[in-house]
């Protein structure tokens, strides 16, 4: 049993722990200028951070099924603080890229906390608890983009990494409130890793949710990895503080997250996941007009956030219902796929923006999200056909 106070503190931990993988996004033009590299090349920082996060999820988060989550999260936070300081002191673009990968790899505490705390909640309160933790996660993303834009404008991009490292030190005090888990499995690391492949092989819904997560978050990351570069150009010429303020657009999606969870419970994850991916595709039609209209760009970004959030909640709901005893490993498979998609999307978005600016970015995002719609639709069509054949 976990108390409301502990849920609040763990939601705070999730917010602060996930922030480091987003601090760089409004600052990419500033970073590129410091190291005299093309602005479009700055998206490499976003790609490597997402890739590092995916690797951290794959290599370390499964340990939470066999090691006390509090101990594992504490070690990750300490390593993250060191990696952030290394980013602040990076002498070259290559060094910053490498350190950004390490920041991503060690920013995994939230994904250790969420399955652990959800397992401590009662069945009656689990949905509310998970919603609170995911709300904290989303708040951290908003905080990161907005705060880093302001700090970067005032004191330069290196300063946000120093501040983030100090935040990690404070986080070490809060993580002590994470209750000890009584549901640890007596399983070795090699067996844990081998079991991930078994889960992927046996659970069709896990494969489907992971694939959809990959595609939708790839589309989402394509925009956020290139937004700062495009907004720094004509006709906008925005600085990091203004670019960071675009992160506040996510407040709309954050405010409706609890309702999205209720909709999943009422109409089913399949329909919400499809609707979310389709909303993302529609969003990029508005993003394409971003070169001419700030209003249409903002509309597109609101739809993008809502669609990504709906798809994420629906797909995660599907996997959490599969095997309670393997919740951390199920979450690992899903989130690794999710952030691998983010890394691929960041790279593709950067390429699209380099060759065709807003239109190129929009084309990449629309194709990725429409692919997610097709994947989900075909999967359920095959499933329905198999059931019909079985009753024939």
C-alpha positions in Angstrom: 0.0 0.0 0.0 1.3 3.4 -0.9 0.1 6.7 0.6 -1.1 9.8 -1.3 1.9 11.7 0.0 4.3 9.1 -1.4 2.4 9.1 -4.7 2.9 12.9 -4.9 6.6 12.7 -4.1 7.1 9.9 -6.6 5.3 12.0 -9.3 7.7 14.8 -8.4 10.6 12.4 -8.8 9.3 11.4 -12.2 9.1 15.0 -13.3 12.6 15.8 -12.3 14.1 12.5 -13.4 12.9 12.7 -17.0 13.7 16.4 -17.5 17.4 16.0 -18.5 16.6 14.3 -21.8 14.7 17.4 -22.9 16.8 20.3 -21.6 18.8 20.6 -24.9 15.8 20.9 -27.3 15.3 24.7 -27.2 19.0 25.3 -27.1 20.2 23.4 -30.3 20.8 26.6 -32.4 22.8 28.1 -29.5 24.8 24.9 -29.1 25.5 24.7 -32.8 26.7 28.3 -32.8 29.1 27.6 -29.9 30.8 24.8 -31.8 30.5 26.4 -35.2 28.6 23.4 -36.7 25.5 23.7 -39.1 22.3 24.3 -37.1 20.6 21.3 -38.6 23.5 19.1 -37.3 22.3 20.0 -33.8 19.6 17.4 -34.1 22.3 14.8 -33.6 22.3 15.8 -29.9 18.6 15.0 -29.7 19.1 11.7 -31.5 21.9 10.5 -29.3 20.0 11.6 -26.1 17.0 9.6 -27.1 19.1 6.6 -28.2 21.0 6.7 -24.8 17.7 6.7 -23.0 16.5 3.7 -24.9 19.8 1.9 -24.1 19.4 2.7 -20.4 15.9 1.4 -20.4 17.0 -1.8 -22.0 20.1 -2.5 -19.9 19.1 -1.2 -16.5 15.3 -0.9 -16.0 14.7 -4.7 -16.1 16.9 -5.0 -13.0 14.0 -3.4 -11.0 12.2 -6.8 -11.1 15.1 -8.3 -9.1 16.8 -5.4 -7.3 15.2 -2.9 -4.9 13.9 -0.1 -7.2 15.0 2.6 -4.7 18.6 1.4 -4.8 18.6 1.2 -8.6 17.0 4.6 -9.0 19.5 6.2 -6.6 22.5 4.9 -8.5 21.0 6.1 -11.8 20.4 9.6 -10.4 24.1 9.9 -9.2 25.4 8.8 -12.6 23.0 11.3 -14.2 24.3 14.2 -12.1 27.9 13.4 -13.2 26.9 13.1 -16.9 25.1 16.5 -16.7 28.2 18.1 -15.4 30.2 16.5 -18.2 27.8 18.1 -20.7 28.3 21.5 -19.1 32.1 21.2 -19.4 32.1 19.6 -22.9 35.0 21.1 -25.0 33.7 20.1 -28.4 30.5 19.1 -30.2 31.7 15.5 -30.3 32.2 15.5 -26.5 28.8 17.0 -25.9 27.2 14.4 -28.2 28.9 11.6 -26.2 27.9 13.1 -22.9 24.3 13.6 -24.1 24.2 9.9 -24.8 25.2 9.2 -21.2 22.7 11.7 -19.9 20.0 9.8 -21.8 21.2 6.5 -20.6 21.1 7.5 -16.9 17.8 9.5 -17.0 15.8 6.3 -16.3 14.6 6.7 -12.8 11.1 7.6 -13.7 10.7 4.3 -15.6 12.0 2.4 -12.5 9.5 4.3 -10.3 6.3 3.9 -12.3 6.0 0.1 -12.5 7.2 -0.2 -8.9 4.7 2.2 -7.5 1.9 0.9 -9.7 2.5 -2.6 -8.2 2.1 -1.2 -4.7 -1.3 0.4 -5.4 -4.5 -1.4 -4.8 -6.5 -2.5 -7.9 -9.1 0.2 -7.1 -6.5 3.0 -7.1 -4.0 1.8 -9.6 -5.4 3.8 -12.5 -5.3 7.0 -10.5 -1.8 6.3 -9.2 -0.4 5.6 -12.7 -2.2 8.7 -14.0 -0.6 10.8 -11.3 2.9 9.5 -12.1 2.4 10.0 -15.8 1.2 13.5 -15.1 4.4 14.1 -13.2 6.4 12.7 -16.2 4.6 15.1 -18.6 5.1 18.0 -16.2 8.8 17.3 -16.3 8.9 17.5 -20.0 7.1 20.9 -20.0 9.4 22.2 -17.2 12.5 21.1 -19.0 11.8 22.8 -22.3 10.5 26.0 -20.8 13.2 26.3 -18.0 16.1 25.5 -20.3 15.0 28.1 -22.8 14.9 30.8 -20.2 18.1 29.8 -18.5 19.9 29.5 -21.9 18.8 33.0 -22.9 20.0 34.4 -19.6 23.3 32.6 -18.9 24.0 30.4 -21.9 23.3 26.7 -22.7 26.0 25.3 -20.4 24.3 26.7 -17.3 21.2 24.5 -17.5 23.3 21.4 -17.2 24.9 22.7 -14.0 21.5 23.5 -12.6 20.1 20.1 -13.6 23.0 18.4 -11.9 22.1 20.3 -8.7 18.5 19.2 -9.1 19.6 15.6 -9.2 21.4 16.1 -5.8 18.1 17.2 -4.3 16.3 14.3 -6.0 18.4 11.9 -4.0 16.6 13.1 -0.9 13.1 12.7 -2.4 13.8 9.2 -3.8 14.3 7.9 -0.2 10.5 8.1 0.1 10.1 5.3 -2.5 8.8 2.3 -0.4 10.7 -0.9 -0.5 9.3 -3.5 -2.9 8.1 -6.9 -1.6 7.6 -8.3 -5.1 11.2 -8.9 -6.2 11.9 -11.9 -8.5 14.8 -14.2 -7.7 16.2 -14.0 -11.3 19.7 -13.3 -12.6 20.5 -10.5 -15.0 21.2 -12.8 -17.9 17.8 -14.5 -17.3 16.1 -11.1 -17.1 17.5 -10.0 -20.4 16.7 -13.4 -22.0 13.1 -13.1 -20.7 12.6 -9.8 -22.6 12.9 -11.7 -25.9 10.5 -14.3 -24.6 7.9 -11.6 -23.8 8.3 -10.1 -27.2 7.9 -13.5 -28.8 4.8 -14.6 -26.8 2.8 -11.4 -26.4 1.3 -10.1 -29.6 -0.2 -7.1 -27.9 3.2 -6.1 -26.6 4.6 -6.2 -30.1 1.8 -4.2 -31.4 1.9 -1.5 -28.7 5.7 -1.3 -29.0 5.5 -0.8 -32.8 2.8 1.8 -32.5 4.8 3.6 -29.8 7.9 3.6 -32.0 6.1 5.1 -35.0 4.0 7.7 -33.1 6.8 9.0 -30.9 9.1 9.0 -33.9 6.7 11.5 -35.5 6.4 13.5 -32.3 10.2 13.7 -31.9 10.7 14.6 -35.5 9.1 18.0 -34.7 10.6 18.6 -31.3 14.2 17.8 -32.5 14.0 20.3 -35.3 11.5 23.0 -33.9 14.3 25.1 -32.4 16.3 25.2 -35.6 13.3 26.1 -37.7 12.0 28.8 -35.3 15.5 30.4 -35.2 15.3 31.0 -39.0 13.2 33.4 -41.0 10.4 34.5 -40.7 10.5 34.0 -36.9 14.1 34.5 -35.7 13.2 33.4 -32.2 15.7 33.1 -29.3 15.9 30.2 -26.8 13.5 31.7 -24.3 10.7 32.1 -26.8 11.4 28.7 -28.3 11.3 27.1 -24.8 7.9 28.8 -24.2 6.5 26.6 -26.9 6.8 23.7 -24.4 3.9 25.2 -22.5 1.6 24.1 -25.4 1.8 20.7 -23.7 -0.3 22.1 -20.8 -3.4 21.4 -23.0 -2.5 17.7 -23.3 -1.5 17.5 -19.7 -4.9 18.9 -18.5 -6.8 16.2 -20.4 -4.6 13.3 -19.5 -7.0 12.0 -16.8 -9.9 12.1 -19.2 -7.9 10.2 -21.8 -7.3 7.4 -19.3 -11.1 7.3 -18.6 -11.8 7.2 -22.3 -9.5 4.2 -22.7 -11.4 2.5 -19.9 -14.7 3.2 -21.6 -14.1 2.6 -25.3 -11.0 0.5 -25.3 -7.3 1.0 -25.9 -7.5 -0.1 -29.6 -9.7 2.7 -30.7 -7.9 5.4 -28.6 -4.5 4.3 -29.9 -5.8 4.5 -33.5 -7.4 7.9 -32.9 -4.3 9.2 -31.3 -2.1 8.2 -34.2 -4.6 9.7 -36.7 -4.6 12.9 -34.8 -0.8 13.1 -35.0 -1.1 12.7 -38.8 -3.6 15.5 -39.0 -1.5 17.7 -36.8 1.3 17.7 -39.4 -1.0 19.2 -42.0 -1.1 22.2 -39.8 2.7 22.0 -39.1 3.3 22.2 -42.8 1.8 25.7 -42.7 4.2 26.7 -40.0 6.4 28.6 -42.4 3.5 31.0 -43.1 1.4 31.0 -40.0 2.3 30.9 -36.3 -1.4 30.2 -35.5 -1.5 27.1 -37.6 1.8 25.9 -36.2 0.4 26.2 -32.6 -2.8 24.4 -33.6 -0.7 21.6 -35.1 1.5 21.3 -32.0 -1.6 21.1 -29.7 -3.0 18.3 -31.9 0.4 16.6 -32.0 0.6 16.6 -28.2 -2.9 15.3 -27.7 -2.5 12.6 -30.3 0.8 11.4 -28.9 -0.5 11.4 -25.4 -3.6 9.5 -26.3 -1.6 6.9 -28.2 0.9 6.5 -25.3 -1.8 6.1 -22.6 -3.7 3.5 -24.7 -0.7 1.5 -25.6 0.7 1.5 -22.1 -2.7 0.4 -20.8 -2.6 -2.6 -23.1 0.8 -3.8 -21.9 0.2 -3.3 -18.2 -2.8 -5.6 -18.4 -0.7 -8.5 -19.7 1.6 -9.9 -16.9 1.6 -8.2 -13.5 4.7 -10.2 -12.4 6.7 -8.9 -15.3 5.5 -5.3 -15.3 9.0 -3.7 -15.3 10.1 -5.9 -18.2 7.0 -5.2 -20.2 7.5 -1.5 -19.6 11.1 -1.9 -20.7 10.2 -3.4 -24.0 7.6 -0.8 -24.7 9.7 2.2 -23.6 12.9 1.0 -25.4 10.9 0.8 -28.6 9.2 4.1 -27.9 12.5 6.0 -27.5 14.3 4.2 -30.3 11.4 5.6 -32.3 12.3 9.0 -30.8 15.9 8.7 -31.9 14.9 7.6 -35.4 12.3 10.4 -35.6 14.8 13.0 -34.5 17.2 12.0 -37.2 14.5 11.8 -39.9 13.0 15.1 -38.8 16.4 16.8 -39.0 17.0 15.4 -42.5 13.5 16.5 -43.6 13.9 20.0 -42.3 17.4 20.3 -43.8 16.1 19.5 -47.3 12.6 21.0 -47.3 12.1 23.0 -44.0 8.6 22.8 -42.6 7.2 20.8 -45.5 9.9 18.2 -45.2 9.3 17.9 -41.5 5.6 17.6 -41.9 5.9 14.9 -44.6 8.1 12.8 -42.3 5.8 13.1 -39.4 2.6 12.4 -41.4 4.1 9.2 -42.9 5.3 7.9 -39.6 1.9 8.4 -37.8 -0.1 7.1 -40.7 2.1 3.9 -40.6 1.0 3.5 -37.0 -2.7 3.7 -38.0 -2.1 1.1 -40.6 -0.2 -1.2 -38.3 -2.9 -1.1 -35.6 -5.8 -1.5 -38.1 -4.2 -4.5 -39.8 -3.3 -6.2 -36.5 -6.9 -6.1 -35.4 -8.2 -7.1 -38.8 -6.0 -10.2 -38.7 -7.1 -11.0 -35.2 -10.8 -10.7 -36.1 -10.2 -12.9 -39.2 -8.5 -15.6 -37.1 -11.4 -15.6 -34.6 -13.9 -15.9 -37.5 -11.9 -18.8 -39.0 -11.9 -20.5 -35.6 -15.7 -20.3 -35.3 -16.2 -21.4 -38.9 
